[in-house]
Amino acid sequence: MADLERALAIQGWMSPVELAWLAEQASTALLVLELGCWKGRSTRALADNMPNGSVMLAVDTWEGSPSESGSALGAELSARSGAAVHRDFLENMGDHIAAGRVVVIRGDRESAAVSAAPLSGSFDLVFIDADHVRESVELDIAALLPLLKKGGVMAGHDWLRDGVQQAVTAQLRHRPLVVEQIWWVRT
């Protein structure tokens, strides 16, 4: 059974069903990359359910994205700084960071691709939840897909957002499966 208690206590947009799906994927993953972590709700669900010895790269700018300007996320960034949200993430994930299970990279898709390049073809799971516009999602998939090992899972959030479906189907050969707002394919 998935451990979701601490993930559910963190502010975020993932539903319990989505968090349970992430936890299930993480339960057999030795190497995970998450692009877009915000305060760590999904990161927590993943890290709390990874096997011992697993490592996760958690990548975010913690500055939001232009497409979020009118959203709750944008409103929070107007009221608080990205640095404050980053501190929230570090506090929420402190135990996993201290244990070396979660490695934090403050950056974007390029930072993720460069940092993970030595492990190219080794990741069991890549989860994308960064900017949700078509061009950004296409670039995220293109940059991170080479990191997956054969049989790995490429997934992302916000399936129903304008442009996300088009980006995913344009970049991936198979129509993804969908769990609420999470899209995913096995490579």
N, C-alpha and C positions, 0 to 999 in steps of 0.2 A: 504494500500500500504506500502511496506517495506521501512524502512529508511536505506539506504545504503550509503549515501553521505560520511560520515566520514570513513566508512570501506573501500570504494574505494580509499580513499586518502592515505591509509597505504600500504606500500610495502608488497607484498605477492604473493601467487600463486593461490589463489581462484579466479575463474571467477565470473563475475556479476551474472550469472545463479546460480552458487553454493552458492554465498552469499545470493541470494534471497531465495533459498531453506532453508538455515540455519535460515534466518530471519523468514520465515513462521513457521518453527518448534518451534522457540523460542517464537513466539507470544502467545502460550498457555502454555508454560512451566514455572513452578514455581521453579523447582530445576534442574540446568544444570551442567554438568561437562565436561570440555574440557581438553583433554590431548594432549599437543603440541600446543603452542600458538604463538611462535616466536615473531613477532612485534605487533600482535594483530589484524590483518585484519579480521579473522574469529571471534575472540572474540568480536570485535566491532560490527559486524553484529548481533551476538547473543544478546549481552547485550543491544544494542540500540533498540531491538525489543521485549524484554521480558516484560511481564506485570509488573505493579507496585507491589512491594512486592516480586518479584522473586530474587533468589540468584544464582550466578554462581561461581563454583570453577574453577579457571584457573591454570592449572598445567603444568609446563615445567621446564627443567633443565637450559634452555637458554645456553646450551653448544653444541648443535647440537648432531649428532649421527655418529657413524663410517661409516654408509652407505652413508652419505652425503659428504664424504671427497672430491670427485671430482666435486661436484655441485656448483651452485652459492652460496648456503647457506654455504658450506664449505669454499669457497673463502672469503666470508664476515667474517667468524670466523677467518680466517688466518690474515685478515687485521685489524679486531677489536676483542675485547674480548667478551665472553659471557656476562660479566657484562655490557658492552656497549649496547648490544642488549636487555638485561633485562631492562636497563634504558629507551630505546626506547619504550618497551612495557608499562612500568609504566607511561611514559609521554602520550602515546596514549590512555591509559585506566584510566588516573588519576581521571576523574570526577566520573566514576562508582566505582572505588576503594574507593574514599572518601565517596561516598554515601552508601557503604556497599553492593552494588549490585554485585560486583566482588571481590572475595576473592582470593588472589594470594598465590599459594603454589609453592615454588621453589624446585622441586624434580621430581621423576619419577613415574611409575605406582604404585610402592609400597607405595610411599608417598601419592598418591591419594587415594589408597584403605584404608590405615590406617586413613587418615584425614576424609574420607567420611564414614567410618564404622558405626558411630552412626546413619547415615542417610540411611543405607542399605535398599534397597527395596523402596526408596522414590524418586529417580531421574526420571524425565520425559524424559530427553535426556542426553545421554553420547556420546560425539563426540571425536573420536580418530584420531589424526594427528601427531603422534610422529615418532618413527623410522619406516621405511617402509619395513623392511625385514620380511619374513614369521614368524620366531621364535618370534620376538618382537611383531608383530601384534597378534599372537596367545596368547602370555602372557598378552598383554594389554586387549584383549577381556575377557580372563579367569578371570583376576583380577577385571575387572570393571563391567562385566555383572551382578553380584549379587547386584549391586547398583541400577539397574533399577527397577521401579515399574512395576506391570503387566500392559501391554499396553504401556509401555515406548518405546522410540526409541533408538536403538544402531546404531551408524553411524560412518563412518570414511572417510578418504580422500585417494587419490592415488590408486584407484581401478585398474588402468592399470599397476601399478608397478609390477615387477616380485615378486611373492610370496604373494602379498596381497590377490588376489582372492583365492588362495589355503588356506591361513590362515583363511579367513572369512568363507569359506564354510566348513572347518574342525571344526571350533568352534561353528558355528550357525546351527541350524536345518533346517532353511529355506534359500532358495537361496535369496540373497538380491536384492532389487531394486536398480537401479543405476541412478543417475542424474549427467551427465558428469563424473567427477572423484569421486563423493561421492557415497558410498555404504550405504545402510541402511535396517534395519529390525525393525518391531514392535514386541515386545515380548508379 
